[in-house]
Amino acid sequence: MAEIQHSQDGEIAKPNTAIIWKTFWILSGLTALEFLIAFTMPANMLRVGIFIILTIAKAAYIVGEFMHLRHEVKFLIWAIILPMIFVGWLLLAMILEGGSIFTMLQ
Amino acid sequence: MATATSSEQGIDWSGGNLPLKASWGKLMMWFFLLSDAFSFSALLISYGLIRYSHPAYSGKVSDFEFSQAYWPIPERVFEAVPFLHGVPLPLVFVGIMTFILIMSSVTMVLAVEAGHRGDRRDVEKWMLWTILGGITFLGCQAWEWTHFIHGTEGRGATDFYGNVIYGANLIQNEYGPVPFANLFFFITGFHGMHVTSGVVLNIIIFYNTALGIYDRPDRKVDEGASRYEMVEKVGLYWHFVDLVWVFVFTFFYLV
């Protein structure tokens, strides 16, 4: 056991976790807000829009702070974000396609 | 010449520099996660298309009954909580699951932070909490699947011949159209599989940390990486699993 203790060179720094807990409270708050909206607002396109905006905000905090992407090189950030923007486009296109399949079947 | 000097410090990219200022392993993890995001996107896009090609329920939420004629309202499908049989608590259990997963993501990022400081005891502590959170989430999902497969006591939809359907599987579904159950099994199942492999990876990292492998002075690390970079790479995967759940929660349970 003794040699394991010696492997540290010098003092261990104090934890610096303020930003982590701040992100945690933001994520919890946004989730609580989603619940509130789910039970107080009638289901319509506005509600869906609010949910999508809140989800993207949560995703931005997870990817930006927890996964540290915000602090990476700009090229790496765009290499990850840009393909996902096109995926969002495909999602929108396929939802509209689903709507037209529905009207065709009526 | 430059290669020779950097090789003395550790494994480099063999070109003498560090593309995108990230180590090789971390960059590959990022691109793996991007490709994995495509797989989940494919499932969620299919969900969007299939859902909007079915009729939506248009009446009041309180009058809602299960029927195969329209897509069900998720808050009326997922309203059971363990030990509270017969009490309708819409989305409460899935809210607890979401909280557990966010919490285990926080303990993971605390483990990564401890790794940056080279604090092995803290890494061990936070990795154990993360593993515990992952296992708890999987247990919750197992319960939810069991309940979903068993179904309600005769409140379900009727089939083509007018018989009441009990529970759900890939060919019959008491909650609504058959694709609803199929998508539930595929999306939450694929996510649960990712959580399972994440827990296995976390256990391996905990084991390596506890053995002191990352503190060995003769261990070579990627250029630009800390000694505990493995914690960071597996952490990326674990946060990604949490991220996917954020989207599944919105698109499957809330919208």
Interface residues (C-beta under 8 A of the other chain):
Chain A: I4 S7 Q8 I12 A13 P15 N16 T17 I20 W21 T23 F24 L27 S28 T31 E34 F35 A38 F39 A43 V48 F51 I52 L54 T55 K58 A59 I62 V63 E65 F66 M67 E72 V73 F75 L76 A79 I80 P83 M84 V87 L90 L91 M94 I95 L96 E97 G98 G99 I101 F102 L105
Chain B: L20 K21 A22 L27 W30 F31 L34 A37 F38 S41 L44 I45 S46 G48 L49 I50 R51 Y52 S53 H54 P55 I73 E75 P90 L91 G95 T98 F99 I102 M103 S105 V106 M108 V109 L110 E113 A114 R117 G118 D119 R120 D122 G212 D215 R216 P217 G235 L236 H239 F240 D242 L243 V246 F247 T250 L254 V255
